[in-house]
Amino acid sequence: MNLHFSFVILTFNEQLHLPRLLKSIKGLEAHVYILDSGSTDETLTICEEYGAQVAYHPFENHPKQWAAALKQFNIETPWTIGLDADQIVTPELFERLQNFNDADYRDTDGIYFNRKNFFKGKWLRFGGYYPKYLLKMFRTGVGKSDLNENMDHRFIVPGKTVTWKDGHILEENLKENEISFWISKHNRYSDLVAHEEIERMNAVRAQSVKRNLFGNPDERIAFLKNIWWKLPLYVRPFFYLFYRMIIKLGILDGKNGVLFHFLQGFWFRLIVDVKIDELLNKKSHIDDVKK
């Protein structure tokens, strides 16, 4: 059994994706821990077939579910790798993990993997989506789930990180091939983001990651998000669409890629702004009534 790292995975009705992921990591002979939130399909049967240890926790949002997962299991390896069920470890990353030795990373708390994201079978090579570095591997007990966001989930560590640029995780949610699923999912997400931004306006939330344009990938994102929150509602989705399509060449991603950049970079952001505006107007109306 692998003595260096273990895998933790979140699931909810992932019979479509989970076999791909588990097959891609099977040869690493690592412990696999799965936190399920009430699957009613064949997910749990698949977990049993691959010998994964499973626990249940009701789902509220991704950051909280990841926090629950890291607390739920008694992980004894020095490193933990957190993967989403719709991700796959490529052969190149598999080889890198197969040769991984904790002794080579004594001064390191976290490792960024490079992700390739797919939409309707299309690799999103442009639009700012590649390269995309995600902190996926971290020292057990040191890495935490960032609870200061409602939707976006990330792991954070206090110390040094390194970035593996070669080898990838492939991410493709096959359920999103049906546009109705994508819209329904992101409509729910827009509620979470709208409430989160209202809380940031009221100083209820603060960023966990320091803002640094020249820092690690998450520090750069924190820097850019801080700018985003200060931009005017309804205007910023247009800026972002222009950035994705023109500056970051998203238009070169073809029909499906352009559709994704429009939906995720403009439609979703616009719906968030509408919901923020509605929440602010509702609060203003309640305050007027109280007067």
Secondary structure as a PSIPRED ss2 file (coil, helix, strand):
# PSIPRED VFORMAT (PSIPRED V4.0)

   1 M C   1.000  0.000  0.000
   2 N C   1.000  0.000  0.000
   3 L C   1.000  0.000  0.000
   4 H C   1.000  0.000  0.000
   5 F E   0.000  0.000  1.000
   6 S E   0.000  0.000  1.000
   7 F E   0.000  0.000  1.000
   8 V E   0.000  0.000  1.000
   9 I E   0.000  0.000  1.000
  10 L E   0.000  0.000  1.000
  11 T E   0.000  0.000  1.000
  12 F C   1.000  0.000  0.000
  13 N C   1.000  0.000  0.000
  14 E C   1.000  0.000  0.000
  15 Q C   1.000  0.000  0.000
  16 L C   1.000  0.000  0.000
  17 H C   1.000  0.000  0.000
  18 L H   0.000  1.000  0.000
  19 P H   0.000  1.000  0.000
  20 R H   0.000  1.000  0.000
  21 L H   0.000  1.000  0.000
  22 L H   0.000  1.000  0.000
  23 K H   0.000  1.000  0.000
  24 S H   0.000  1.000  0.000
  25 I H   0.000  1.000  0.000
  26 K H   0.000  1.000  0.000
  27 G H   0.000  1.000  0.000
  28 L H   0.000  1.000  0.000
  29 E C   1.000  0.000  0.000
  30 A C   1.000  0.000  0.000
  31 H C   1.000  0.000  0.000
  32 V E   0.000  0.000  1.000
  33 Y E   0.000  0.000  1.000
  34 I E   0.000  0.000  1.000
  35 L E   0.000  0.000  1.000
  36 D E   0.000  0.000  1.000
  37 S C   1.000  0.000  0.000
  38 G C   1.000  0.000  0.000
  39 S C   1.000  0.000  0.000
  40 T C   1.000  0.000  0.000
  41 D C   1.000  0.000  0.000
  42 E C   1.000  0.000  0.000
  43 T H   0.000  1.000  0.000
  44 L H   0.000  1.000  0.000
  45 T H   0.000  1.000  0.000
  46 I H   0.000  1.000  0.000
  47 C H   0.000  1.000  0.000
  48 E H   0.000  1.000  0.000
  49 E H   0.000  1.000  0.000
  50 Y C   1.000  0.000  0.000
  51 G C   1.000  0.000  0.000
  52 A C   1.000  0.000  0.000
  53 Q E   0.000  0.000  1.000
  54 V E   0.000  0.000  1.000
  55 A E   0.000  0.000  1.000
  56 Y E   0.000  0.000  1.000
  57 H C   1.000  0.000  0.000
  58 P C   1.000  0.000  0.000
  59 F C   1.000  0.000  0.000
  60 E C   1.000  0.000  0.000
  61 N C   1.000  0.000  0.000
  62 H H   0.000  1.000  0.000
  63 P H   0.000  1.000  0.000
  64 K H   0.000  1.000  0.000
  65 Q H   0.000  1.000  0.000
  66 W H   0.000  1.000  0.000
  67 A H   0.000  1.000  0.000
  68 A H   0.000  1.000  0.000
  69 A H   0.000  1.000  0.000
  70 L H   0.000  1.000  0.000
  71 K H   0.000  1.000  0.000
  72 Q H   0.000  1.000  0.000
  73 F C   1.000  0.000  0.000
  74 N C   1.000  0.000  0.000
  75 I C   1.000  0.000  0.000
  76 E C   1.000  0.000  0.000
  77 T C   1.000  0.000  0.000
  78 P C   1.000  0.000  0.000
  79 W E   0.000  0.000  1.000
  80 T E   0.000  0.000  1.000
  81 I E   0.000  0.000  1.000
  82 G E   0.000  0.000  1.000
  83 L E   0.000  0.000  1.000
  84 D E   0.000  0.000  1.000
  85 A C   1.000  0.000  0.000
  86 D C   1.000  0.000  0.000
  87 Q E   0.000  0.000  1.000
  88 I E   0.000  0.000  1.000
  89 V E   0.000  0.000  1.000
  90 T C   1.000  0.000  0.000
  91 P H   0.000  1.000  0.000
  92 E H   0.000  1.000  0.000
  93 L H   0.000  1.000  0.000
  94 F H   0.000  1.000  0.000
  95 E H   0.000  1.000  0.000
  96 R H   0.000  1.000  0.000
  97 L H   0.000  1.000  0.000
  98 Q H   0.000  1.000  0.000
  99 N C   1.000  0.000  0.000
 100 F C   1.000  0.000  0.000
 101 N C   1.000  0.000  0.000
 102 D H   0.000  1.000  0.000
 103 A H   0.000  1.000  0.000
 104 D H   0.000  1.000  0.000
 105 Y H   0.000  1.000  0.000
 106 R C   1.000  0.000  0.000
 107 D C   1.000  0.000  0.000
 108 T C   1.000  0.000  0.000
 109 D C   1.000  0.000  0.000
 110 G E   0.000  0.000  1.000
 111 I E   0.000  0.000  1.000
 112 Y E   0.000  0.000  1.000
 113 F E   0.000  0.000  1.000
 114 N E   0.000  0.000  1.000
 115 R E   0.000  0.000  1.000
 116 K E   0.000  0.000  1.000
 117 N E   0.000  0.000  1.000
 118 F E   0.000  0.000  1.000
 119 F E   0.000  0.000  1.000
 120 K C   1.000  0.000  0.000
 121 G C   1.000  0.000  0.000
 122 K E   0.000  0.000  1.000
 123 W E   0.000  0.000  1.000
 124 L C   1.000  0.000  0.000
 125 R C   1.000  0.000  0.000
 126 F C   1.000  0.000  0.000
 127 G C   1.000  0.000  0.000
 128 G C   1.000  0.000  0.000
 129 Y C   1.000  0.000  0.000
 130 Y C   1.000  0.000  0.000
 131 P C   1.000  0.000  0.000
 132 K E   0.000  0.000  1.000
 133 Y E   0.000  0.000  1.000
 134 L E   0.000  0.000  1.000
 135 L E   0.000  0.000  1.000
 136 K E   0.000  0.000  1.000
 137 M E   0.000  0.000  1.000
 138 F E   0.000  0.000  1.000
 139 R E   0.000  0.000  1.000
 140 T C   1.000  0.000  0.000
 141 G C   1.000  0.000  0.000
 142 V C   1.000  0.000  0.000
 143 G C   1.000  0.000  0.000
 144 K E   0.000  0.000  1.000
 145 S E   0.000  0.000  1.000
 146 D C   1.000  0.000  0.000
 147 L C   1.000  0.000  0.000
 148 N C   1.000  0.000  0.000
 149 E C   1.000  0.000  0.000
 150 N C   1.000  0.000  0.000
 151 M C   1.000  0.000  0.000
 152 D C   1.000  0.000  0.000
 153 H C   1.000  0.000  0.000
 154 R C   1.000  0.000  0.000
 155 F E   0.000  0.000  1.000
 156 I E   0.000  0.000  1.000
 157 V C   1.000  0.000  0.000
 158 P C   1.000  0.000  0.000
 159 G C   1.000  0.000  0.000
 160 K C   1.000  0.000  0.000
 161 T E   0.000  0.000  1.000
 162 V E   0.000  0.000  1.000
 163 T E   0.000  0.000  1.000
 164 W E   0.000  0.000  1.000
 165 K E   0.000  0.000  1.000
 166 D E   0.000  0.000  1.000
 167 G E   0.000  0.000  1.000
 168 H E   0.000  0.000  1.000
 169 I E   0.000  0.000  1.000
 170 L E   0.000  0.000  1.000
 171 E E   0.000  0.000  1.000
 172 E E   0.000  0.000  1.000
 173 N C   1.000  0.000  0.000
 174 L H   0.000  1.000  0.000
 175 K H   0.000  1.000  0.000
 176 E H   0.000  1.000  0.000
 177 N H   0.000  1.000  0.000
 178 E C   1.000  0.000  0.000
 179 I H   0.000  1.000  0.000
 180 S H   0.000  1.000  0.000
 181 F H   0.000  1.000  0.000
 182 W H   0.000  1.000  0.000
 183 I H   0.000  1.000  0.000
 184 S H   0.000  1.000  0.000
 185 K H   0.000  1.000  0.000
 186 H H   0.000  1.000  0.000
 187 N H   0.000  1.000  0.000
 188 R H   0.000  1.000  0.000
 189 Y H   0.000  1.000  0.000
 190 S H   0.000  1.000  0.000
 191 D H   0.000  1.000  0.000
 192 L H   0.000  1.000  0.000
 193 V H   0.000  1.000  0.000
 194 A H   0.000  1.000  0.000
 195 H H   0.000  1.000  0.000
 196 E H   0.000  1.000  0.000
 197 E H   0.000  1.000  0.000
 198 I H   0.000  1.000  0.000
 199 E H   0.000  1.000  0.000
 200 R H   0.000  1.000  0.000
 201 M H   0.000  1.000  0.000
 202 N C   1.000  0.000  0.000
 203 A C   1.000  0.000  0.000
 204 V C   1.000  0.000  0.000
 205 R C   1.000  0.000  0.000
 206 A C   1.000  0.000  0.000
 207 Q C   1.000  0.000  0.000
 208 S C   1.000  0.000  0.000
 209 V C   1.000  0.000  0.000
 210 K C   1.000  0.000  0.000
 211 R C   1.000  0.000  0.000
 212 N C   1.000  0.000  0.000
 213 L C   1.000  0.000  0.000
 214 F C   1.000  0.000  0.000
 215 G C   1.000  0.000  0.000
 216 N C   1.000  0.000  0.000
 217 P H   0.000  1.000  0.000
 218 D H   0.000  1.000  0.000
 219 E H   0.000  1.000  0.000
 220 R H   0.000  1.000  0.000
 221 I H   0.000  1.000  0.000
 222 A H   0.000  1.000  0.000
 223 F H   0.000  1.000  0.000
 224 L H   0.000  1.000  0.000
 225 K H   0.000  1.000  0.000
 226 N H   0.000  1.000  0.000
 227 I H   0.000  1.000  0.000
 228 W H   0.000  1.000  0.000
 229 W C   1.000  0.000  0.000
 230 K C   1.000  0.000  0.000
 231 L C   1.000  0.000  0.000
 232 P C   1.000  0.000  0.000
 233 L C   1.000  0.000  0.000
 234 Y C   1.000  0.000  0.000
 235 V C   1.000  0.000  0.000
 236 R H   0.000  1.000  0.000
 237 P H   0.000  1.000  0.000
 238 F H   0.000  1.000  0.000
 239 F H   0.000  1.000  0.000
 240 Y H   0.000  1.000  0.000
 241 L H   0.000  1.000  0.000
 242 F H   0.000  1.000  0.000
 243 Y H   0.000  1.000  0.000
 244 R H   0.000  1.000  0.000
 245 M H   0.000  1.000  0.000
 246 I H   0.000  1.000  0.000
 247 I H   0.000  1.000  0.000
 248 K C   1.000  0.000  0.000
 249 L C   1.000  0.000  0.000
 250 G H   0.000  1.000  0.000
 251 I H   0.000  1.000  0.000
 252 L H   0.000  1.000  0.000
 253 D H   0.000  1.000  0.000
 254 G H   0.000  1.000  0.000
 255 K H   0.000  1.000  0.000
 256 N H   0.000  1.000  0.000
 257 G H   0.000  1.000  0.000
 258 V H   0.000  1.000  0.000
 259 L H   0.000  1.000  0.000
 260 F H   0.000  1.000  0.000
 261 H H   0.000  1.000  0.000
 262 F H   0.000  1.000  0.000
 263 L H   0.000  1.000  0.000
 264 Q H   0.000  1.000  0.000
 265 G H   0.000  1.000  0.000
 266 F H   0.000  1.000  0.000
 267 W H   0.000  1.000  0.000
 268 F H   0.000  1.000  0.000
 269 R H   0.000  1.000  0.000
 270 L H   0.000  1.000  0.000
 271 I H   0.000  1.000  0.000
 272 V H   0.000  1.000  0.000
 273 D H   0.000  1.000  0.000
 274 V H   0.000  1.000  0.000
 275 K H   0.000  1.000  0.000
 276 I H   0.000  1.000  0.000
 277 D H   0.000  1.000  0.000
 278 E H   0.000  1.000  0.000
 279 L H   0.000  1.000  0.000
 280 L H   0.000  1.000  0.000
 281 N H   0.000  1.000  0.000
 282 K H   0.000  1.000  0.000
 283 K H   0.000  1.000  0.000
 284 S H   0.000  1.000  0.000
 285 H H   0.000  1.000  0.000
 286 I H   0.000  1.000  0.000
 287 D H   0.000  1.000  0.000
 288 D H   0.000  1.000  0.000
 289 V H   0.000  1.000  0.000
 290 K H   0.000  1.000  0.000
 291 K C   1.000  0.000  0.000
